[in-house]
């Protein structure tokens, strides 16, 4: 006698949880590389900081797309 587990609720939350892993890792890499670059060349800290914020904004846009997509794909 085989029994299958019943999945109830919305899988959108699980999908978004998985989609949030990518931007989280991306932000961590961007910040880590900015700290590394600042440690190597402190005079470039201002330029690196500006590029870091731009990169973080683009990465967070991916997270927003990830949270909005399930609402558009469901009925």
Helices and strands as residue ranges (DSSP letters): H 12-40, G 42-44, H 45-73
